[in-house]
Amino acid sequence: MSRACAVDARMFTWDYVTHFDVTPTRREVESAFNKEFSESCGILQAKGACFAIWPLCSFHDDDEMVSRYLVAVTENTRNTKKNRRLSPRQIAMFSAADAAIRKSTFEDNSGNYWCYAVAENVLYMLVFYEGRLCYWSEESLLEGTSLDSLLVRFRCFLKTDALFSRAERFAEIKLDGPFDKSLFRKASRDPLWKNFDLKRNRKKYHGEGNLIKMVVAALALLMLAFWLCFCKDDDLDCHECVDALPIELRPVPMFVESEEPVEKNPVLGHGEMSVLRIKCDSPPFHLKGVVGQKIAVIAVSGETRSVTLGDSLGTFIVNTIGRDYLKLSCGDSIVERQVGNE
């Protein structure tokens, strides 16, 4: 795997909505993005900026499927070293957030955290839902902008968003800089970022231009208009929040046509273990993420669950939660899963 090279970029979250039984392809996602931001994308392609779209998660909302993507935009990739993958330098904040979550004193939080930081006059927002990064935003702090008012509006957004409104609460963590190169290198090795490469879109969008501010400004206006529909500057809580229907957080396939097959054997509750089975059956599950080596977020039979040490999956018991792996035991049998592996 090639080493990562830090580049200047701006990132934001974008939702793509389809029918509940549709899994969008890469071509469909790119086409929808170009259609929604047709003017900006036209200028990007003509003048030379580069952007990449990366899947974060997907979930059902009523009869629709919402696929949530991370979009990164950069202006110039020509003067970078060959055979080096290009990653936004601010992913260092992901490492800072990971370290802060591990050190946090919040217990039984189900992996729901909202981390924010101000660096170089930009407000960064990272939201972890059930242990997974599901939202990223960046907003320039203009002169006269109240940081507190932006935080208030974002609290309201968490309570009204179709996905985040299902969480009982989000633990708030303020990150302190500086965010140095060591944090960037650590983040670039994380399973979430190790395949994130802005250079992949270079053949299609290559060259130089001064267009990032235009894209970010347009997005910021859309976000601000959305927040203002629900919040007032002096409100500390969202008073007009409407409960969303139950949803199911699912990993987004990397632009494939079909979803993963439905697995069997649901996860049993805390401390439950089947006493009727004589032999150990390896439970089919997918490890989606680990929070602070205390909580493991897994997918079983299309459902997302959080487990801790001592919880049971079929006839197996969770006995080890590592940085990016999970071990189960049943007698002398051991089952291990890595993050992202089936």
N, C-alpha and C positions, 0 to 999 in steps of 0.2 A: 504494500500500500504506500503510495507516494505521500510525502510530507505536505502539510498544509501551509499555504502562504496567505498571510493576512492582507486583506484589501479593504479599502473604504467602500462602504455600501450603506444602504438604508433598508430596513425590513419592516414588513407589516403583515397582518393576518387578513386573509380573504376567504369568504365563504362562497361555495358553489352549490346551488340547490338543484336537485333532480327528483324524479319520482322515487318512492321509497325502495323500489326493487331494482334500481339502475345503478351500476357501478361505472363511473365515467372513465374513458380512456384518456391517455395523455393528449391526444389530438383534440378531443372534445374539451378538455380543461383549458388548453392553450387557446382554442378558438373562442371559448366563453370569456376568457380573460381579455383577449384582444377586442372582443365586441363590447365588453363593459367599459374598458378604458381605451376605446378605439383611437381617440385623438392622441393621447399620450403614447400609446404603443406605436402609432405611426411615426411620431417624432423620434422615439427611441430607435426604431429600425432605420430610419433615414439618417439620423445624426450620429448614431454609433454607440448608444448605451447597451448594456447587457443585463438581462434579468433571468432569474430562475424561480420556478415554482416547486415547492416541496410539500408533500402531504404530512399533516399532523394527526388528524383523527377524523372520524365520521360518526354521525349519530342520526337517529330518527327524530323528527319533529312533526307530529300529526301524521299526515300521509306523505311526507317528504323526507328525502335523504339529504342531510347537510354534510358536505365534505369541506373540512376546514384546512386551508393551505397556508404555508408561510411563503411570502414573496420577498425576494432580495433583489435590489436594483443597484448596479454599480456603473460607473461611467467609463472606466478605462481598464482593460486587462492586457494591453499590448506589452507593457514594460515589466511584466512579471516573468519569473524564471520558468523555463520549460520543464515539463514533467513534474510540475507542482500543481496540486489542486488548490483552487482559490476559495477561501472561506471568509465571510465578513468578520472583521476584527472584533466586533462587539459580542461574538459568541463567548468571549471571555466571561461575560456576565452570567452565562449558563453555569459555568464552573463556580462562580461566586455564589449563585443561588443554591446550587447543589450543596456546597459547603455550609451555607447558612441554614439550610433545612436540616442537615445532619446534626448541627449543633443546637437546633431549636428545642425549646422545652415543651412544645405543644404535644399533647398525647392524644391518641385515638382521633386523629384529624382526617383519617381516610385518604391521606395524600393530597389534600386540597390546600394549596398555598398561592398567595399573590405576592410576588417579589417586585420591588420597584427601586429605581436608582436614578439619580441625576448626575450626568457626566457630560462635560463640555457643553453645558446649557441645553441638554436634551434629556427629556424624561423617558425612561425605559420602563415598560411594563411586561412582566413575565407571569403567566398564570399556569399553575400545575393542577390538573384535575385527575384525581385518583392516581397520582404519582407520575403522570405524563405531562410533558409540555404541550399545551393546547392553545396557547395564545401568546402573541408577541406584538408589541406596538412601540413606536417611537414618536415623540412629539417635541418639536423645538419650543423652548420656553421664550416667548417673545417678551419684550420689555413691558412691564406692567401686568404680566400674567401671574395669577395667584396659583401657587403650587397646591395649596390646600383645596382650592375649588376644583382643580383637576382630579385630585384624589377622591373628593366627594362624588364627583360625577362617575368616576370609575367604580366606586363602591355600588352605585346605582346600576351601572352596566352589568356588574356581576350578578345582581339580583333579578335582572330582566332578560339576560341572555338565555336562549333556549337550552343551552347545555349547562352553564354555570349556575343557573337558578335552581338546579336539582340538588346542589350541595347544601348541607346544613349551614356551613360557614367556611370562610377562607381565612386561614391564618395570614396576617399581614407581616411581611418582613422587609425592612428597609436595608438595602445593600449599600455598603460603603466602599468607595474606591481606595486607591487606584486599581484599575483592572489591567494588569500587566501581561507581558508576553507569556509568562508561565501559565496563567489561567487560560489564555488562548490555546496554547499547546495541549493543555489537559482537556479542554472542551473538544478540540479537533480529533481527539482519540476516542471520544465517547461514541457509542453506537448510533446516537441520533445524528451526529455531524460528520462521521468519518467518510460518508459517501456524498456529502453535500459539496458540490463543486460548481461554482459559477462559470467555469470555463466550458462546461458542457453545452452552453447555449452560445458560445462564442462564434461559431460558424454562421449562425443566423443573425446575431446582433453583435457586431464587432466595431471597434473604433473608439472615438472620443466624443464627448459632448458634455454640456452643462445642464442636465435635465432632471437630476434626482430631486432637486428642490421642487420642481413642478409637480412630479408624481406625489411626493410626500405632502405637499401643500394641499393638493386635491383630496387626498385621503384624509388629512387632518380635518378639512372642512366637512367631509361626510361624517366623520366620527363625532365632531363637535355638534353638528346638527342633530345626530341621533341622540346623544347624551342630553341635549337641551330639551328634547321632547319628553324626557322622563324626570329630569332633575332641575333643581334651583341651586344657585350658588350657596345659599345659607342652609341648605338641608344636609343633615348628617346621615339621614336614612332615606330609603326610597319609600314614599308613602303611597304610590300608585302602582306598586308591583303586582302583576298578575301571575299566579302560579302556572307554570308550564306543565304540559302533560308529561308523564313519565317517558324517559328516553333511554337509549342504550348506547353507551360509548363503544365504538368499535374501531380497530386499527384500520387505516386506509391502505388498501393494496397499492403497490407501486405502479399505478396505471395499468391494471390488468382488467380483462373483460369480465371475469367471474369472481365471485366471493369464495372464501375458504369454505370447505365442507363443514357442515354442522357436526360438532363433536358430541359424544355421549358422556354419561356419568357426571351429573352435576356436582358442584362443590357442596359438601356438608357444612353445617354451621359450626361455630367455634366449639371445640371440645368434643364434637360428635365423631363417632367412629363405628363403622359397621362391625358387628360381632358375629354375623352370620357367615361371612366368607372365611374360608380356610386358607386359601392361597392369596398371595398379594397380586393385585391387578394394578398395573401402571396406569394412572388416570391420564387421559388425554387433555392437555391444557397448553396454553401459550403464555409465556412470561412477558408481560408488556413493559414492566418497569419496577424499579426498587427505590424506595424512599428511606434514606438514612440507615440502611441495613436493618430496618425495623419492620417495614411494611413492604410486602410484595404485591404487585397488582397483576392479576392473571385473568385470562379469558378462558372460560369453560362453557361449552354448549352455547356459544354466542352471547354469553353474559360476562360482564366484567365484575370481578370481586377483589376485595383486599383481604389478604391473609397475613397472620403474624405467627411467631413461633408457637407451636403446639396445636395450631389449627389442622384439620384433617381434610384430605382430598381422597375420597373413596376409602381404601384401607391404608393409605399412606398418611404420615404425620409430617408436618413442616418442622425440620430440625435445624436448618441453617439458612440464613438469609445473608448473602454476600453483597458485594458492591454491584454486581451485574449478573448474579446467578441465584438459583434457589435449589435447595436439596431437600428431598423427601425420603423418609425411611419407613419400611414395613418389615419388621424382623431383621433379617440380614440383607434385605433388598434395599438398594439405594437408587433413586431417580434424581437426575440433575438436569436443570434447564438453564440456558443462557438467555439473556434479554434478546428478543428478536428472533430466536431460533424456535422451530416447531418441536 
